[in-house]
Amino acid sequence: MHLSKASEDRSWPAHLALEFERRATRSVLATRRHDGPLLVQKPLYPEGDGVCHAIIVHPPGGIAAGDDLRLSARLKTHAHALLTTPGAGKWYRSIGPWARQSVDFDLDSGACLEWLPQENIIFNGVIAELRTTVRLLGDANFIGWEFYCLGRTGSGERIATGSFRWRTLIERDGRPLWFENARLEDAGVLQSAVVLAGQTVVGTLMATSNKIDSALLNACRRLQPVSGDGAVTLLPGLLVGRYLGASSEAAKNYFIKLWHVLRPAVSGREAVEPRIWRT
């Protein structure tokens, strides 16, 4: 789509590039570069030196038409990082220009990354595209989630117009483990029994590890959200959890419960929740 110069002037691009490495027993944020309003707070160590927690902050608080956010992180051999956000991402209505977010993660052998952002709230009339790409080398592992609230249901808003697209790719040594490409452009699609069945919150959790077996799968399947529906599937090299319902809180709490069960297999550590989730 060609944007007018007026539209280009209103855009607000932002780029944040991070690099983590292992130094003795400590995972450190070795490099960070940013351009525009996308930042990382100081590294945190609530569970000791082995895991570096970092909070990704977008000070404007919402993504508007023409904005282009790009987050990238590389984890060197045996580094372990947990990335989260301080609050929900808000995707505003657009009169034409696209809003975009690209997330790119590259993990060297032995590294582990946890990408656990808060929910995305999608406003009616949005024109937005979100892309997430995770590239794993050797025995690197990843666990992450993404979930979307379609419309501001608390104020009675439903998605009726606009275009919302998301694409997620996870690959190991260049071979895809997971590829999802979704596009919501018709309010009727949201009501379809084979799509979202009229529900307004949808989420996906993904975890890679060769230690996820049938026993762990069954333990995950015994967990259920307090409202809405949850399901878990084990694919070659990847476990996928799904949520469909009407509550972002139920979705998040369901994924947190799954994360508590899965984290020891993915990273060899018990779950320690980021403090920002409780503030």
N, C-alpha and C positions, 0 to 999 in steps of 0.2 A: 504494500500500500504506500503511495506517495503522500508525504505529509507536506503541508504548506509551511512556509517559513515561520508563520505565526505559531503553528502547532509545535514546530521544532524549538522555538524560543521558550515555550511553556514546559518543555520536557525537563526532567531532572535526573540525569544519569548518575549512577553510583557504582563503584567497583571496590571490592575488598578481597585481597589475596592474602592467604595465610599459609604458613609452612611450619609444621611441627616436626621435632626430631627427638630422639632418645639420647640423653646424656647420662651415662651410668644408669642409675635406677630411676631417673627423673625424665618425664615427658615434658618438653618445654615448647613454648611458642617462640620459634627461632626467628621468624620473619613475619612482618605484617606490613602491607602496603594498602593504602586506601585513597580513593579519589571520589569526592562527593559524600553525601550523607549516608554512609554505611560504615559502621565502626565496630570494633570489638573492645569490650571492657578488659580490665587487667585479668591475666590468668588466675584461676582459682584452683585450690587443691583440697576440697572437702573430704577426700578419701585417701590422702597421702600423695607421695611424689609420682606414683605410677600413672595417674590419669590427670591430664590437664583439662579442666572445665573452662569454657569460654562462652560468653553471652554476646550474641550478635545483635547489635542495636541499629535500628533505622529511625533516627530522631524525628523525621516528619510524622511518623506514626501511621501513615497510609500511603498507598500507591495510586497515583492519579494518571490520567491519560497522558501518554508519551513518556512516562518514566521507564527507565531501563536499569534494573538492579542486577548486578553480577557478583556472585560470591564464589570464590574458588578456594580450595584447601588441598595441600599436599601433605601426606604423612609419610615420613621416611621410615626406614626399617625399624620395627618394634615400637614406634611411637603410638600413643593411645590418647585420643582426644574425645571429649564430649562437647558438642555444640548445641545450644538452645537459644531461645529468644525470650525477651522479658514479657511479651504480651502478644495478643492476636494481631495478625497482619490484616489490614483493611484494604480492599480493592474497590476503588470508587467507580461510579458511573462515568462513562465516556461519551462524548458526542462525535467521536471519530477515530482519534489516534489510539493505537494499541499501547497498553501497559505490559511490560515484560519483566520476567525474573528468570535468570539462569543460575543454576547451582551446579558446580563441577567439582567432584572430589576424586583425587588420585591417591591410591594407597600402595606403598611399596610392601614387599613381602614381610609378614610378621606384624604389620601395623593393624590397628583397630580404630574405627571411627564410629561414634554414635551421633546421629543427626536427629535431634528430638525437639523440633520447633513447636510453638503453640499453633493454634488453629488459624486458618485463613478465612476471613469473612468476605464473601463475595456479594457486592451490592447489585441490585437490579440495574440493568443497562450497562454492565461492565463489558469492556472489550479487552481481554487479558489473555496472556499466554505464560505458563510456567513450565520450565524444563529443568529436570534433575538428571544428572549423569554421574554414575559411580563406576570408576575403573579400578579393579582389584588386580594385584599381581601376586602370584604364588599363593601363600596361605593367609593373606590379608583378609580381615573380616569387617563387616559393616552391619549395623542395625539402625534402622531409621523409620520414621513415619511421616505421613502427611495427611491432613484431614481438612475438609472444606465445609463451611456453613453457607449454604446457598440461600442468600437473602437474609435480611435482618428480621427474623421471625418474631423477636420480642416486640417489635413495633408494627407487626402485621405485614411486613414486606415479603413478597415472594419474587422469585426470578421469573420475569415475563418477557424481557427483551435482552439483547446483548449476545456476546459470544465469549465463552470461557473454555480454554483449552489447557490440558496438561499432558506432559510427556515425561515418562520415567524410564531410564535405561540403567541396568546394572550388568556389568560384564566382568568376567574373570579371564585374565590372560587373553583378552581380545574376543572371547566367546560370550555371547549374551546368556545371562541367567534369567533376566526379567526385562520385558519391554511392554510398556503400556502407553497407549496413545488415545486420549479421550477428547471428545469435543461436544460441548453442550451449547446448542444454538436455537433450540426450540422448546418453549415451555411445555409443549405436549409430550416431548421426550421425557421430561422429568416425571410425568405422571404415569408413564408406561410401566406395566408390571415387569417387563424384562429389562428395565433400566433402573430407575430409582424409586418406582412405585409410590411417588408422591412424597417421599421422605426428603428432608432438607439437609442432613449431615451425612457425609460419606468420607470414609478414611481407609488408608492402607498402611499396614506395618510390614516391613521387610527385614529379614535377618538371614545372614549367610554364616554357615558353619558346617563342617563335616561331623560335628558332634551332636547335631540335632537328629535324634532317632525317634522311633515310634513311641517310646515311653514319654519322651519330652513332648511330642506331638499330642499325645493323649492328655498330658497334664495341661497343655494349653487349651485343649478342647473342653476341658472341665470348667474353664473360666467363661463367664458370660457377662455382658454388660447389664447394668441395672435397668436400662431401657434400650429399645432397639434390638437389632440382631447382630451377632458376631459369628465369624467363621474363620477357621484356620486350615490351611492346606500346606502340605509338604511336597515341594518339587525337588528335582535333582539339584542339590547345592543351595537351596533357598527355601525358607519358610515364609509364607504370606498370610497375614491376618487381615480380615476385613471388618469394617463396621458400617452399618446402614441404619439410620434412625433419625431422631429429631432433636438430639441433645449433644452439643459439643462437649459438655462436661462428662456425660456418660461415655462418649467416644474416647476422650483423653484418659479417663480412669480405667477403662478397659485396656487400652494400649499400655498404660503403666503397669497393670497387673501382668500382662503378657511379657513386658520387658523384664519384670522381676524374675519371671521363670526362665526366660531365654538368656539373660545376660551372662550367667555363669558359663553356658556353653559357647557363647560367642566370644567372650573376653576373658573367661577364667576368673571373674570377679562377681561378688554379690552386688546387687543394685544399691546405689547411693544416689538419692534423688537430688537434683540441683535445688539449692535453697530458694532460687527465684520463683520456683513453682508454688511456694508457700507464702509468698508476699502479695 
